[in-house]
Amino acid sequence: MSADGPILRRVEIRGFKALSDITLDLHGVTVLVGPNACGKSSVLQAATLAHDLLTGLDSGSVQVPEVESRLQQHRTKPDRPDLSIRLHLRGEQVVGLRTSDSPRRASGDPSVYALFGLRERPQDQRLDHRLEERAAEAVKALPAMRWLRLDAEKLASPSPASPQPVLTVDGFGLPSVLDALVRARDGRIERIEKHLTQVVPQVQRIRTDTLKLIQETTETLRVEDQVLSRPTRREVTGLTFSVQMRDIGWIPAEALSEGTLLALGLLTVLEMSERPTVLMLDDLDRALHPAAQLKIVSTLREVQARTPNLQILATAHAPMILAGFRDREIIRMGLDDAGHAQVYPHPGGAPGWMTPSEILDQYFDISRPSISQDLQRYALLADDPLRSDAEDAELPVLRARLRVADADPGWDPVERESTS
């Protein structure tokens, strides 16, 4: 990260899904942790939505009615008076969006405002048709932001050959992007191989191969005064890839593990020419061994060291990945009694110096005695074929808690016997 610090300094969100009123201070690398459905992914979604709508308004690709419609879809409650998303940038600049229902009673139309200016005194522009010049100038200061939701199946799928390949947010197009990097011969594919080997030590090389794909399209025909459409199929050149593993040989994409594919997809995004400045990731730890989790964090820091403006905001669920972060880089989230997201204060102490038990206790509110009790309870119920409906419903809850604590028992419950 550059000496000036992260370009996206703070995110303030009001009235967005479970995020009733929340403020997050961000760093060069920030990881959000907390239970499921506490709003971690909603933070990434809200920031991305504000960015995409504002830049779309500036370019003309998004119109005001779409802005209002998409914001209204995510309001905490239909009767909540407003929703706002504020992105705080370097230099005390603020850019954002907000909605207000106050004019609805008089005119029947809700209002959408663009927010811009200095943090202490931001200005509002009610959006009617397009951004005013001052608001448009502020929007141009927004960094390139991308929220990745990588999917292993999409990453492994063959993709059409293209002179300008695109990698979608779920990872489709990876073979085409890798092929372009191989052909570029500028050292980027070698860096991907090096970093992937740090995460998955068996990896040696990556190669791409051509194959034939059947592409389905719709053809439009005009017959007299009628316009008809019909599905068509044509053969096109496609691409796939393989990874060479030590002592095994070349493994095709569809046979690679989920963790290898997800790590490869992330590392490829970081080497693309159109790399975002602010990269947001859901489940940074997904499908990775604890050792590989720490390696992916150290690899991201290595990439960041030669890309000073790169900022990373991620979510995670596995306790051990926190050992790769400084305490100020971790944001603990949860829900209050009303079901609204909240941020908890730092427990104190660097996770890298904590024992696994201390990380579980300090960041996940899980103590070792409770893990032992959950394991004993799970074993008792799982081996009982005469367990009740309530006890059967308790089993997945117990197992979910044990998985969070990296203590999955590893066996499924026996079948229940009929008591009739």
N, C-alpha and C positions, 0 to 999 in steps of 0.2 A: 504494500500500500504506500502511496506517495506521502511525502512529508506533510501535505495538507490534510491528510486523513481521508476517510471514505467520502465519496461524492454524495451518497445518500446517507445523511446523518441521522434522520429520525423519521418515523412514520406515525402519524396520528390518525386513528380511525374511530368514527362514531356511527353507530346505528347500522353496521354492516354485519348481517348474520348474527353470530354469537358475540361479535366485537361491539358491544354496546358503547364502550368508552375506554379506549386503550391507547397507550403511548409506548413506543419501543425505540430505545436509543441503539443505533447500529454501529458496528465496527467493520474493519476490513473483512473479517470472517465472523459471522454470527450464526449460532445454531439455536433453534427453538425446540424445547423439550416440554413434555407434558402428556397427560392422558389423551386417549382418542377423543375426537370431537370437542376439544377445548379451544379450537380456533387457530391452531398453528398454520394449517394450509390456507385458512381464510386470510391471514395476514399477507401471504404471497399472492393470493388471488386479488385482494383489494388493491395492493400496490401495482400489480400488473394491469388491472382493469383501468385504474386512473391514468396510468402511463399510456396505454393503448388508445383510450378514448380521447385524451388530450392531443396526442400526436396525430390521431386520425382526424380530429377537428382541424388541426393546423394544416394538414395535407389535403383536406377536402374529401377523404375517403370515408369519413363518418359524419353523419348529419345529427343535428341537435335532438330530434325525436328518438333516434337510436340511443343516444347518450342517456336520455331520461329513462327510456324503457329498460336499459340494462342496469342502471343504478337501482331503479325501483324494484327489480327482481330480487335484490339482495338485502333489502331493508330488514332490520331486526324484527320489527313488527309493522303491520300495515298502518297502525295508528300512530307510529312514532313520527314526531314532527319533522325530523330531518335526518339526512345521512351525509357524512363528510369524510373525505380522504385527503389528507395533507401529506405531501412529500417534502421534507426539509433537505435542502441541498447545501453544498459548500457556500460560504459567503453569506450565510444567514438568509438565503433565498427560500421561498416557499411556493410550491405549485400544487394545485389540487382541484377538486370538484366537490360541490355540495348540492343537495336538493333541499327544497323548502316547500311545505304544503300551505304556508300561510296565505298566499294569494288565491288558493283554490276556492276558498269560501266566497270570494268576490267574483272571480272570473271563470272559475271552473277548471283552470289550468295550473298544474304545479309548476314550480320554477326550478331551473337548473342554473347554477352559477359556476364560473371558473374562478379559482382563487390564485392570486399571484402577488409577488412583492416581497418585502422584507418580513422576517418572522414576527417582529413585534407589531407591525402594522400592515397586514396583508390587505389587498384590495379585492373587491368582488366585481365580476362582470356578469350580469344576467345574460344567459345565452338565448338569442333569438334566431340568428342565422349562422353566424361565424364568430371566431375570436377577433376581438379588437387588436389593434397593432401592439399595444403594450402587453396584452395577455399572450399573443402569439410569440412575441420576443421572449417572454419568460418560459414558455413551453419549449422553445428551442434549446434551452439550457438543460432539459431533462436528459439524463444518460440513457443509452440504449439498454433496455431491460428485457430479460427473457425468463419465463417460468417453465422449467423442464419437468415433464411428468413421464419419464422414460419407461418404456414397456419392453421387456425382453423379447417378446414375440415380434413386435414391430421392428426392433433393432436387427433381428436375424432375418427378416424377410428380404428376398431379392427385390431390387428396385431398378427402374429403367435407367439406361445409360443417358447421361445428359452433360452438355458442356458446362452448365452452371447448376450443379446438383444442390438440392436443398434438403436439410435435415429438419423434419417436423418436430414439434415439441414432444411427441411420444417416441421419437427415434426412427421413424420410417425414413428411408433414404440413406441409411448409414453405409451400405456397400458402395453407392455412387460417390459419396463424399470421400470415403477411404480411397477409392480408385483415383479420384482427382488429386488427393494428397500424394499417392504413390507416384503418379505421373509428374507432379510438380518438381520432384527431386530437389527440394529445398530444405531437407532435414526435418520437416514436421512429422512425417510418418515414423521416422527413427525416434523422435522424441516420444511419440505415442507408444511405440514398442517399449522404450526404456521405462516410461512411467507405468505402463501396464504390468511390466515385469516386477516393478516394486510392489504392486498390489497383489499380483498373482505370479509368484516366482517361477512357475513352470513355463510361462510364456516366453517364446523366443522371437518369432517373426509373425507378420501379418501379410497375407497376399489376397489379391482380388482375382476373380475369374468371371468370364462372360458366360451367359446362357441365354436361351430363348424364353421370352415371356409372352403370354397371351394377354393383350391389353383390351379391355372392354370399354367401348365408348358408345355414344348415342349419335346417330347420323340423322340430320334433318333433311327431309325431302319435300318438294313442292309439287303437288299433283293438282293441276288446274288451279282452283281457288283454295285448295286445302293445303295446310302445312302439316306434314306427318313426320313422326320420329320413329326410328327403329334401332334396336341395339345391334352393334357390330363388334366383331372380334378380329383383331389383327395381331400378327406376330411382330414383336419388337426385340431389340437387343437389350438384355438385362445384365445385372451384375450381382454377384454374391461374394462372400469372402470366407477365408479359413484362417485359423490361428495355429501355428506350429507350437506344440508342447514338447518339452524335454522328455526324452525316452518314450514318447508316444507317437509323435508324428503330427500330420496335419489334421485338425479337427474342423469339420464344416460348421458354419455359423449356427445352423439349427441344432447342433449337438453340444454347443458350448453351454456352460452353466449360466444361470441367471446372473450371478454376481459378476462373472467375467464380462458378460454382455453389457451390464449396466455401467461397470467401470470403463469399458472401452467407449461406450457412447458418451459418457461425461468427458473423458480425456480428448475425444475427437472434437467435441464442441469447443473446448479450450484452445484448439489449434486451428480452428476455422478462421478465414479472413473476416467473416462477418460476426466475430465473437462479440457477445454483449459486454457492456461495462459492468452491469449488475446482473449476476447470474443467480437465479433462485431455483432451489432443488427440493423436491419432496423426498423424504426418506433416504438421506445420504448413506445410511448404514444398511439399506435393504439388501438381503441375500449375501452379505459379506461376513466372513469369519472375524472375530474380534481383532486378531492381528492385522487382517486386511483393512478393517475399519480405521485403525490408527495409521496404516500406510496411506490410505486415500486422503486422510487429512494432511499428512506431511507432504504428500505429492501436490495437493492443492496449494499449500504454502510455497512449495518450490516454484510452481507455475506463477504464482502471484509475485514472487520475488523478481521475475523478469518481465512481469506485466503489471507495473505499479498501480494502474488505475482499476484493475480488476477487483471487484467486490463480490463476496459470496454470502448469500443468505439461505440457510437450509433448515430443514426439520429433521429430527432423528428420534428414535425410540430406544435404541440399545444403550444400556448404561456405560459399557466400556469405551464407546467412541468418545465420551466426554473427557477421557484422559488425554486426548489430543488437543483440547481447547484450554485457553486461559479462562479463569472464572468470569471475567468481564465479557467474554465472548458468548456466554451461555445465558439464555433468557428462559426462565422457568414460567410456564403458563399453567393455568388451571381454570376452574369454573367456581363462581360464588354460588350461594344458595338459590339465587334467582336464575341460574343457568347462563350467566354472562361471563365472558372471558376476563381473566385478570392476570397481572404479572406479579409474581412473588419476588421478594427481595433475595439477593444473593445469600446463600447459606454461609459463605466465607470459606476461604481455603481453596487452593488450586486443585482441580480434580486429578491432575497428573501426579500429585503427591498423596492422593487418598488411596486407601485400600478399596477393593470392590464393594465390601460391606458398607464403607463410609459413603461411596458414591450412591449406592442404592438408598441409603438412609437419608442423605442430605438432598439429593436431587429428585428422588422418586418416591420418597416417603414409604420405603419398604425396608423393614428390618429383618435380619436373619432369623430371629425367632418366628416371625410371621411366615417366612418362606418354609421353614421346617414344618410348621403347623399345616400350611397349605399342601405340602407334599404328603404328609401323613393322611390328611383328609381325602386327597385325591386318590391315593392308593387304596384306602378303605372303601370308598364308593365305587371306584373303577372296577374292583374285583368282586363286587357284590351283584350277582345277577338278579337279586330280588329288591334292588333299590327302588325307592318310590319315584313318582314323577318329579317331585320337588328336588330330590337328591340328584336325579338325572339332569335336571336343568342347572344344578349347581356345578356340575363337572366342567362345562366349557368356561365358566367364570373363573374357576380355580386355575384351569390350564392357561387361560389368558394372562392371569397375574404371574404365574410361574414363568411364562415365556418372556414377559417384560423383565423379570429378574434373571434371565439367562439360566433358568432352572427347569426347562421343559422336561417332564418325566420321560417322554420318549415312547410311551405306549398308549394305545387307545383303550377305552373301557370295554369290558366284555359285554356281549349281547345280553339284554334283559330277558328273563324268562316270564312267560305269561302266568299270571296269578289266577286266571279264571278257571 
